[in-house]
Amino acid sequence: MIIIIIVAALAAVSILLINQESSSSTERYIVITVNKELYKKIPFDDATMEKLVVQTDLGSNTIVIENGSVNVVDANCPDLVCVNTKPATQVGDMIVCLPHRLIIEITDR
């Protein structure tokens, strides 16, 4: 009985370590699209620091990438939903500015 418990515990620890290792090695990117077209794709990790202004005929958005997050800090759209959206930090997080047709997404591909 003790051997079964020890083997089960070792298996559980091994599975946790393998899952943690595979998730930490996944590359992340910030993908910015405007009007459904790729504007910029940026490799992204906790050390990435960049400030960029996306200026189009539809308007302007200022994006800041720092401390493992991406955030819209300024925009000239009427509702400012993108500015008031919490910073994106994980794969799958998105920030959207509908008036400017801007989408910022963190992805692993």
C-alpha contacts under 8 A as a table, 3 or more apart, distances in Angstrom:
res1	aa1	res2	aa2	distance
1	M	4	I	5.21
1	M	5	I	6.42
2	I	5	I	5.14
2	I	6	I	6.19
3	I	6	I	5.10
3	I	7	V	6.11
4	I	7	V	5.17
4	I	8	A	6.08
5	I	8	A	5.13
5	I	9	A	6.10
6	I	9	A	5.12
6	I	10	L	6.16
7	V	10	L	5.12
7	V	11	A	6.11
8	A	11	A	5.08
8	A	12	A	6.19
9	A	12	A	5.13
9	A	13	V	6.22
10	L	13	V	5.16
10	L	14	S	6.07
11	A	14	S	5.08
11	A	15	I	6.19
12	A	15	I	5.21
12	A	16	L	6.29
13	V	16	L	5.14
13	V	17	L	6.19
14	S	17	L	5.16
14	S	18	I	6.14
15	I	18	I	5.18
15	I	19	N	6.15
16	L	19	N	5.22
16	L	20	Q	6.09
17	L	20	Q	5.12
17	L	21	E	6.08
18	I	21	E	5.17
18	I	22	S	6.19
19	N	22	S	5.28
19	N	23	S	6.17
20	Q	23	S	5.32
20	Q	24	S	6.15
21	E	24	S	5.31
21	E	25	S	6.29
22	S	25	S	5.36
22	S	26	T	6.60
23	S	26	T	5.49
26	T	108	D	6.67
27	E	43	P	7.67
27	E	44	F	7.60
27	E	108	D	5.58
27	E	109	R	7.45
28	R	43	P	6.18
28	R	44	F	5.27
28	R	45	D	6.77
28	R	91	V	7.05
28	R	106	I	6.72
28	R	107	T	5.59
28	R	108	D	4.43
28	R	109	R	6.90
29	Y	41	K	6.49
29	Y	42	I	5.38
29	Y	43	P	4.47
29	Y	44	F	4.82
29	Y	106	I	5.61
29	Y	107	T	5.27
29	Y	108	D	5.99
29	Y	109	R	6.82
30	I	41	K	5.67
30	I	42	I	5.06
30	I	43	P	6.46
30	I	44	F	6.16
30	I	104	I	6.76
30	I	105	E	5.65
30	I	106	I	4.64
30	I	107	T	6.38
31	V	38	L	7.41
31	V	39	Y	7.80
31	V	40	K	6.07
31	V	41	K	4.53
31	V	42	I	6.52
31	V	103	I	7.94
31	V	104	I	5.76
31	V	105	E	5.26
31	V	106	I	6.31
31	V	107	T	7.05
32	I	38	L	6.21
32	I	39	Y	5.43
32	I	40	K	5.23
32	I	41	K	6.27
32	I	102	L	7.16
32	I	103	I	5.72
32	I	104	I	4.58
32	I	105	E	6.56
33	T	36	K	5.68
33	T	37	E	5.20
33	T	38	L	4.43
33	T	39	Y	4.94
33	T	40	K	6.99
33	T	102	L	5.75
33	T	103	I	5.26
33	T	104	I	6.62
34	V	37	E	5.37
34	V	38	L	6.53
34	V	39	Y	6.10
34	V	100	H	7.47
34	V	101	R	5.46
34	V	102	L	4.57
34	V	103	I	6.52
35	N	100	H	7.85
35	N	101	R	5.01
35	N	102	L	6.56
36	K	101	R	7.62
38	L	41	K	7.54
43	P	48	T	7.85
44	F	47	A	7.85
44	F	48	T	5.77
44	F	68	G	7.72
45	D	48	T	5.48
45	D	68	G	5.92
46	D	66	E	7.22
46	D	67	N	5.42
46	D	68	G	3.86
46	D	69	S	7.50
47	A	66	E	7.02
47	A	67	N	6.42
47	A	68	G	6.66
48	T	65	I	6.55
48	T	66	E	5.89
48	T	67	N	7.30
48	T	68	G	6.96
49	M	64	V	7.61
49	M	65	I	5.15
49	M	66	E	4.62
49	M	67	N	7.48
50	E	64	V	5.96
50	E	65	I	5.06
50	E	66	E	6.78
51	K	62	T	7.25
51	K	63	I	5.70
51	K	64	V	4.49
51	K	65	I	6.21
52	L	62	T	5.85
52	L	63	I	5.35
52	L	64	V	6.62
53	V	60	S	6.79
53	V	61	N	5.66
53	V	62	T	4.40
53	V	63	I	6.18
54	V	60	S	5.57
54	V	61	N	5.22
54	V	62	T	6.35
54	V	63	I	7.66
55	Q	58	L	7.90
55	Q	59	G	5.96
55	Q	60	S	4.47
55	Q	61	N	6.67
56	T	59	G	5.33
56	T	60	S	6.34
56	T	100	H	7.88
58	L	99	P	7.22
58	L	100	H	5.07
58	L	101	R	7.78
59	G	75	A	7.65
59	G	76	N	6.28
59	G	77	C	6.84
59	G	100	H	5.75
60	S	75	A	5.55
60	S	76	N	5.86
60	S	77	C	7.74
60	S	100	H	7.56
61	N	72	V	6.72
61	N	73	V	7.74
61	N	74	D	5.75
61	N	75	A	4.32
61	N	76	N	6.95
62	T	72	V	5.70
62	T	73	V	5.74
62	T	74	D	5.03
62	T	75	A	6.23
63	I	70	V	7.03
63	I	71	N	5.71
63	I	72	V	4.48
63	I	73	V	6.02
63	I	74	D	7.42
64	V	70	V	5.77
64	V	71	N	5.40
64	V	72	V	6.32
64	V	73	V	6.75
65	I	68	G	7.27
65	I	69	S	5.75
65	I	70	V	4.40
65	I	71	N	6.50
66	E	69	S	5.58
66	E	70	V	6.57
68	G	89	T	6.12
69	S	87	P	5.90
69	S	88	A	5.44
69	S	89	T	4.56
70	V	87	P	5.47
70	V	88	A	5.24
70	V	89	T	6.64
71	N	83	V	7.46
71	N	85	T	7.91
71	N	86	K	7.25
71	N	87	P	4.66
71	N	88	A	6.50
71	N	95	I	7.81
72	V	75	A	7.42
72	V	82	C	6.13
72	V	83	V	5.04
72	V	85	T	7.93
72	V	87	P	7.71
72	V	95	I	7.85
73	V	83	V	5.49
74	D	83	V	6.05
75	A	80	L	6.62
75	A	82	C	7.76
75	A	83	V	6.84
76	N	80	L	7.50
77	C	80	L	5.76
77	C	97	C	7.90
77	C	99	P	6.28
77	C	100	H	7.15
78	P	99	P	7.93
80	L	83	V	5.21
80	L	84	N	6.35
80	L	97	C	7.83
81	V	84	N	5.10
81	V	85	T	6.08
81	V	96	V	7.83
81	V	97	C	6.81
82	C	85	T	5.21
82	C	95	I	6.03
82	C	96	V	5.72
82	C	97	C	5.23
85	T	95	I	6.67
87	P	95	I	7.86
88	A	93	D	5.25
88	A	94	M	6.23
88	A	95	I	7.00
88	A	105	E	7.79
88	A	106	I	7.22
89	T	93	D	6.64
89	T	106	I	7.37
90	Q	93	D	5.62
90	Q	106	I	6.34
91	V	105	E	7.75
91	V	106	I	4.80
91	V	107	T	4.88
91	V	108	D	6.41
92	G	105	E	6.61
92	G	106	I	5.61
92	G	107	T	5.98
93	D	105	E	5.85
93	D	106	I	5.67
94	M	103	I	6.97
94	M	104	I	5.51
94	M	105	E	4.42
94	M	106	I	6.61
95	I	103	I	5.94
95	I	104	I	5.10
95	I	105	E	6.57
96	V	101	R	7.58
96	V	102	L	5.78
96	V	103	I	4.62
96	V	104	I	6.34
97	C	100	H	5.57
97	C	101	R	5.82
97	C	102	L	5.04
97	C	103	I	6.49
98	L	101	R	4.75
98	L	102	L	6.45
99	P	102	L	7.92
